[in-house]
Amino acid sequence: MQIEANNYPVAVLGAGTMGEGIAQIAATAGHPVMLYDVSQQQLQTALENIAKRLERSVKKEKITAERRAEILKNLSPQKTLGELAQAKLVIEAIIEDLAIKQAVFCELESLLAEDVILATNTSSFDLNKMGSVLKRPQHFVGMHFFNPAPVMALVEIVRSEDTDSAVADTVFKLSEQWGKSPVHVRSSPGFIVNRVARPFYSEALEILKENGTDAASCDAIMRDCGGFRMGPFELMDLIGLDVNYAVTCQIWESYQRHPRFAPAELQKELVDSARLGRKSGKGFFEYGENAENAAAQNAQKATAPESFIIEGPEHLPESLLKLLEGGSVATKKTSGSGYIRLPGGSIIVTSNGKSSTERSAEIGQTVISLDLCLDYERSSRIVLAPALECSEKDLEQAVGLFQSLGKEVSVIKDVAGMVLTRTVAMLANEASLLVQEEVADAAGVNLAMRKGVNYPVGPLEWAEQWGWNSVVETLENLRQQNAERYQISEWLRKKTKSI
């Protein structure tokens, strides 16, 4: 199926936040855009919002006043569905109600040409079910944009079992022409982003439940060590705890209530008490002029040891080794298993999904675990978790060592997998399950998470950098705590066998 770019009419149904954003994208690309909504007031508001955004672009010298006028000229409000008859592509962005969407698409089929492409912007509904009422389901496809649509690059191109591959390819290429980064997805609960992102929130909520650290510190760790733009708690507050909780529940139900998707009781309690985040003034944090929130907890200034030993440098991440070698504290290298030995006899080891206390018992030496970092050299923070038997002096030496290397240090309680280690392992695991189930390919999953939610790297790219064996080892050890929650994909296991 071929439709010429930049000259054929596009119809957008729904003039809410997503609809007006999609209409602006298509109009900017040169299409005559027919915008429809059951509310004429909403239509007018949408057009005014688009005009204001374009005016801001003019003031920032991103576009000219003439270009703004051209884009606005491409937009026309429509009062009835019948007025959309000339459209070659219809993108629906109305209320998330399956019955209403199905009724609208059935009506469109009776009004429009047989070769028109019908697309839905749904973020949640199964396209197989939505398209089951259509006469021509082969022309039905998902185009899931992300908010704000004019800014966010990702578009999930979702195909049902009936979607013609030519239709999916057409809207994929069209999205590219519109300056977007599309990915192909088979219809599956949560598609890519909403499903793969679940561990980012759920592991943080579990860590809070386990008293591993507080919300502000967890956010700081995810930002500073993981390179994420926002931590999970501040992001849930921004999204809205009710919205985030609803998506979690929906995916949980769609996957037969698998424990890895189980909603947190703490989040439910906050939602039930109307603590919804920024929009209500309170969530995990408080908002407003007089709001006072606790900052991330940083370890107090400590004295670095005079020297330390790196036992088995080849077993340490390259960025960690470079960090340690670049400091002023005297360093000695010996053979070993990748331990950083302090003068008092304690060892610092990279986290592998077990608690420091467990590892101390296994190794026969006092362990202080070091959380994962995307890049230890560039990270502004280091996270440590001492075993229960660790002395105050040994912990101070470990803190002082990393402070001497220019790092803020977070000391958290001894929870299995710490913070970033367990989160990245679960993100990689969920991403690999999508590939295993042929919902999307690895490149598509990585691109979706980078472009859709601004992850610093794709979860499978990070897993490869970290080491497939390390990811699986971490998940295996977490399974000792909760076998059902930390189920490991066969795709990941095969990666370790291929090394």
Secondary structure, DSSP 8 states (H G I E B T S, - for coil): ----TTTS-EEEE--SHHHHHHHHHHHHTT--EEEE-S-HHHHHHHHHHHHHHHHHHHHTTSS-HHHHHHHHHTEEEESSGGGGTT-SEEEE---S-HHHHHHHHHHHHHHS-TT-EEEE--SSS-HHHHGGG-S-GGGEEEEEE-SSTTT--EEEEEE-SS--HHHHHHHHHHHHHTT-EEEEEE--TTTTHHHHTHHHHHHHHHHHHTTSS-HHHHHHHHHHTT--SS-HHHHHHHH-HHHHHHHHHHHHHHTTT-GGG---HHHHHHHHTT--BGGGTBSSSB-STT---------------SEEEEE-GGGS-HHHHHHHHTSSSEEEEESSSSEEE-TTS-EEEE--SS-HHHHHHHHTS-EEEE---S-TTT-SEEEEEE-TT--HHHHHHHHHHHHTTT-EEEE----TTTTHHHHHHHHHHHHHHHHHTTSS-HHHHHHHHHHHH--SS-HHHHHHHH-HHHHHHHHHHHHTT-TTTT---HHHHHHHHT-
